[in-house]
Amino acid sequence: MEILAFHSPNLPTFFFSFLLIYLFAYLLVFRKWAPKHRPEASSCFISLAHGTPAVIMAVYALINTQSPLTFASPNTALHNIVLEFSISYFLVDLLHYLVFLPNDILFILHHVATLYVFFTCRYMIHHGAFALLVLLILAEVTSLCQNIWTFAGFLRADVPAAAKLYDLLSPPFYAFYSVVRGFLGPFFVYKMGIFYLSGMAYNLIPRWAWVSWMVVIVTAILVSIVWVVDHWIDWFKGRNYQAVKKVV
């Protein structure tokens, strides 16, 4: 199988753009923040720069695909640009975790696994981007809300308005996240699995590729479901505690 050379100018351009955004956030925007939250806030800042733009780019790329879209469709130039955009973001954010949070193994593994899927699809297989772009949309459509919620969480101990915003956003954010990650995502991945198991990707996407992609994707969805369930449990516990407090 031919491996495409890394000749595209998009990847280094996107990478250094995200790196500059991260440094801008770390050195200027959050320079007065406490050391505990400063790196994490900078990571959220580049997540904001990636999430919604990635959704818009992915939707545009899919809408403007001329050939019929299947789970084994060849990647188009627009598909590849979106993959390179997201690869660049995950590379910079991975560096963030390796430098500031090297013990956060779960996120490091998540980023490495995501990069593996995107890299192999973009530079080795040249097919299958349709499925990855749809999953990217589902993953990042909650990004704006999640990052605002996260920023509010950083500040809620010291800023009453941030605490109110955090409490206000939590239920709708958890609900939105639950629908996307708990229902739409698994349904789409189920359709992917049926397609690949049927052999319709034969001679287009090798078995080792789609099997490894499915393992990564299913694992990521399961982790997301566990994450949101844990937050729902904490939220209900908090509500019950407040209710008991009012009675007492």
C-alpha positions as CSV (number, residue, x, y, z in Angstrom):
1,M,0.0,0.0,0.0
2,E,1.4,3.4,-1.0
3,I,2.0,5.8,1.9
4,L,1.4,9.4,1.0
5,A,4.3,11.7,1.7
6,F,3.8,14.6,4.1
7,H,3.9,17.2,1.4
8,S,0.7,19.1,2.2
9,P,1.4,22.6,3.6
10,N,-1.8,22.4,5.7
11,L,-0.5,20.3,8.5
12,P,2.5,22.5,9.6
13,T,0.4,25.6,9.0
14,F,-2.4,24.3,11.2
15,F,0.0,22.9,13.8
16,F,1.9,26.2,14.3
17,S,-1.4,28.1,14.3
18,F,-2.6,26.0,17.2
19,L,0.7,26.3,18.9
20,L,0.7,30.1,18.6
21,I,-2.9,30.2,19.9
22,Y,-1.9,28.1,22.9
23,L,1.2,30.3,23.7
24,F,-0.9,33.4,23.3
25,A,-3.4,32.0,25.8
26,Y,-0.8,30.8,28.2
27,L,1.5,33.9,28.1
28,L,-1.1,36.6,27.7
29,V,-4.7,35.7,28.2
30,F,-4.3,33.6,31.3
31,R,-0.9,35.0,32.6
32,K,-2.5,36.1,35.9
33,W,-4.3,32.8,36.5
34,A,-3.1,30.4,39.2
35,P,-0.5,27.9,38.1
36,K,-3.0,25.1,38.7
37,H,-5.5,26.3,36.1
38,R,-3.4,28.2,33.7
39,P,-2.3,25.3,31.5
40,E,-5.7,23.7,31.5
41,A,-7.3,27.0,30.6
42,S,-4.9,27.4,27.7
43,S,-5.8,23.9,26.5
44,C,-9.5,24.9,26.6
45,F,-8.7,28.0,24.6
46,I,-7.3,26.0,21.7
47,S,-10.2,23.6,22.1
48,L,-12.5,26.5,21.4
49,A,-10.3,27.4,18.4
50,H,-10.7,23.8,17.1
51,G,-14.2,22.5,18.1
52,T,-16.8,24.7,16.3
53,P,-14.5,25.5,13.3
54,A,-14.0,21.7,12.9
55,V,-17.7,21.1,12.9
56,I,-18.3,23.8,10.3
57,M,-15.4,22.6,8.1
58,A,-16.5,18.9,8.4
59,V,-20.1,19.8,7.4
60,Y,-18.9,21.9,4.5
61,A,-16.6,19.1,3.3
62,L,-19.3,16.5,3.5
63,I,-21.9,18.7,1.8
64,N,-19.5,19.5,-1.1
65,T,-18.5,15.8,-1.7
66,Q,-19.4,15.0,-5.3
67,S,-19.2,11.2,-5.2
68,P,-21.7,9.1,-3.1
69,L,-20.7,8.9,0.5
70,T,-20.2,5.5,2.1
71,F,-18.0,4.3,5.0
72,A,-15.4,3.3,2.5
73,S,-15.5,6.3,0.2
74,P,-12.2,7.8,-1.0
75,N,-11.1,10.9,0.9
76,T,-11.5,14.2,-1.0
77,A,-9.2,17.2,-0.7
78,L,-11.6,18.8,1.6
79,H,-11.9,15.7,3.8
80,N,-8.1,15.7,4.1
81,I,-7.9,19.4,5.1
82,V,-10.4,18.7,8.0
83,L,-8.3,15.7,9.1
84,E,-5.1,17.8,9.0
85,F,-6.8,20.6,11.0
86,S,-7.8,18.1,13.7
87,I,-4.5,16.3,13.7
88,S,-2.7,19.6,14.3
89,Y,-5.0,20.4,17.2
90,F,-4.5,17.0,18.9
91,L,-0.7,17.2,18.4
92,V,-0.5,20.5,20.2
93,D,-2.9,19.4,22.9
94,L,-0.9,16.2,23.3
95,L,2.2,18.3,23.9
96,H,0.3,20.2,26.5
97,Y,-0.5,17.0,28.4
98,L,3.0,15.6,28.1
99,V,4.5,18.9,29.5
100,F,2.0,19.9,32.1
101,L,-0.1,16.8,32.9
102,P,2.1,13.7,32.2
103,N,0.2,11.6,34.7
104,D,-3.1,12.1,33.0
105,I,-2.7,8.8,31.2
106,L,-6.4,8.6,30.0
107,F,-6.3,11.9,28.0
108,I,-2.8,11.1,26.7
109,L,-4.0,7.7,25.4
110,H,-7.1,9.3,24.0
111,H,-5.1,11.8,22.0
112,V,-2.6,9.2,20.8
113,A,-5.4,6.8,19.7
114,T,-7.3,9.7,17.9
115,L,-4.1,10.7,16.1
116,Y,-3.5,7.1,15.1
117,V,-7.0,6.9,13.5
118,F,-6.7,10.3,11.8
119,F,-3.2,9.8,10.6
120,T,-3.8,6.3,9.1
121,C,-7.0,7.5,7.4
122,R,-5.3,10.6,6.0
123,Y,-1.8,9.4,5.1
124,M,-2.1,5.6,4.6
125,I,-5.6,4.4,3.7
126,H,-7.0,7.4,1.8
127,H,-10.5,6.1,2.4
128,G,-13.0,6.3,5.2
129,A,-12.9,10.0,6.1
130,F,-16.7,10.2,5.8
131,A,-17.2,8.2,8.9
132,L,-14.5,10.1,10.8
133,L,-15.8,13.5,9.9
134,V,-19.3,12.6,11.0
135,L,-17.9,11.3,14.3
136,L,-15.8,14.5,14.5
137,I,-19.0,16.5,14.2
138,L,-20.7,14.5,16.9
139,A,-17.6,14.8,19.1
140,E,-17.1,18.6,18.7
141,V,-20.7,19.8,18.4
142,T,-20.7,20.0,22.2
143,S,-17.3,21.6,22.4
144,L,-18.4,25.3,22.7
145,C,-20.8,24.5,25.6
146,Q,-18.3,22.2,27.2
147,N,-15.5,24.7,27.2
148,I,-17.6,27.5,28.6
149,W,-18.8,25.1,31.3
150,T,-15.2,24.1,32.0
151,F,-14.0,27.8,32.2
152,A,-16.9,28.4,34.7
153,G,-15.8,25.4,36.7
154,F,-12.2,26.8,36.9
155,L,-13.6,30.1,38.4
156,R,-16.6,29.0,40.4
157,A,-14.7,28.8,43.7
158,D,-13.7,32.5,43.5
159,V,-16.3,34.1,41.2
160,P,-20.0,33.8,42.3
161,A,-21.2,34.6,38.7
162,A,-19.0,31.7,37.4
163,A,-20.5,29.4,40.0
164,K,-24.0,30.4,38.9
165,L,-23.1,29.9,35.2
166,Y,-21.6,26.5,36.0
167,D,-24.8,25.4,37.8
168,L,-27.0,26.8,35.1
169,L,-25.1,25.1,32.2
170,S,-24.6,21.7,33.9
171,P,-28.0,20.1,33.2
172,P,-28.5,21.2,29.6
173,F,-24.8,20.5,28.8
174,Y,-25.1,17.0,30.3
175,A,-28.3,16.4,28.5
176,F,-26.9,17.6,25.1
177,Y,-23.7,15.5,25.7
178,S,-25.8,12.4,26.6
179,V,-27.9,12.6,23.5
180,V,-24.9,13.1,21.2
181,R,-22.5,10.7,22.9
182,G,-25.0,8.2,24.3
183,F,-27.4,7.8,21.4
184,L,-26.4,9.4,18.1
185,G,-22.7,8.4,18.3
186,P,-23.4,4.7,19.2
187,F,-26.1,4.4,16.5
188,F,-23.7,5.8,13.9
189,V,-20.9,3.5,15.1
190,Y,-23.3,0.5,14.9
191,K,-24.0,1.4,11.3
192,M,-20.2,1.6,10.7
193,G,-19.7,-1.8,12.2
194,I,-22.4,-3.5,10.1
195,F,-20.9,-2.0,7.0
196,Y,-17.4,-3.2,7.7
197,L,-18.4,-6.6,8.9
198,S,-20.4,-7.1,5.7
199,G,-17.2,-6.9,3.7
200,M,-18.3,-3.8,1.7
201,A,-14.9,-2.2,2.5
202,Y,-13.0,-5.0,1.0
203,N,-10.0,-3.9,-1.1
204,L,-10.6,-0.3,0.0
205,I,-10.0,-0.3,3.8
206,P,-7.8,-3.2,5.0
207,R,-9.2,-5.3,7.9
208,W,-6.4,-4.2,10.3
209,A,-7.4,-0.6,9.8
210,W,-11.1,-0.7,10.2
211,V,-10.8,-3.1,13.2
212,S,-8.4,-0.9,15.0
213,W,-10.5,2.2,14.2
214,M,-13.6,0.5,15.6
215,V,-11.7,-0.5,18.8
216,V,-10.6,3.1,19.3
217,I,-14.0,4.6,18.5
218,V,-16.0,2.2,20.6
219,T,-13.6,2.7,23.5
220,A,-13.8,6.5,23.2
221,I,-17.6,6.3,23.2
222,L,-17.7,4.1,26.3
223,V,-15.4,6.4,28.2
224,S,-17.6,9.4,27.2
225,I,-20.7,7.6,28.5
226,V,-19.0,6.7,31.8
227,W,-17.8,10.4,32.1
228,V,-21.3,11.9,31.6
229,V,-23.0,9.3,33.8
230,D,-20.5,10.1,36.6
231,H,-21.3,13.8,36.2
232,W,-25.1,13.2,36.2
233,I,-24.6,11.2,39.5
234,D,-22.6,14.1,41.0
235,W,-25.3,16.6,39.9
236,F,-28.2,14.6,41.4
237,K,-26.2,14.1,44.6
238,G,-25.7,17.9,44.7
239,R,-29.3,18.6,44.1
240,N,-30.4,16.1,46.9
241,Y,-27.9,17.7,49.3
242,Q,-29.2,21.2,48.6
243,A,-32.8,19.9,49.1
244,V,-31.9,18.4,52.4
245,K,-30.1,21.5,53.4
246,K,-33.2,23.7,52.7
247,V,-35.4,21.4,54.8
248,V,-33.0,21.4,57.7
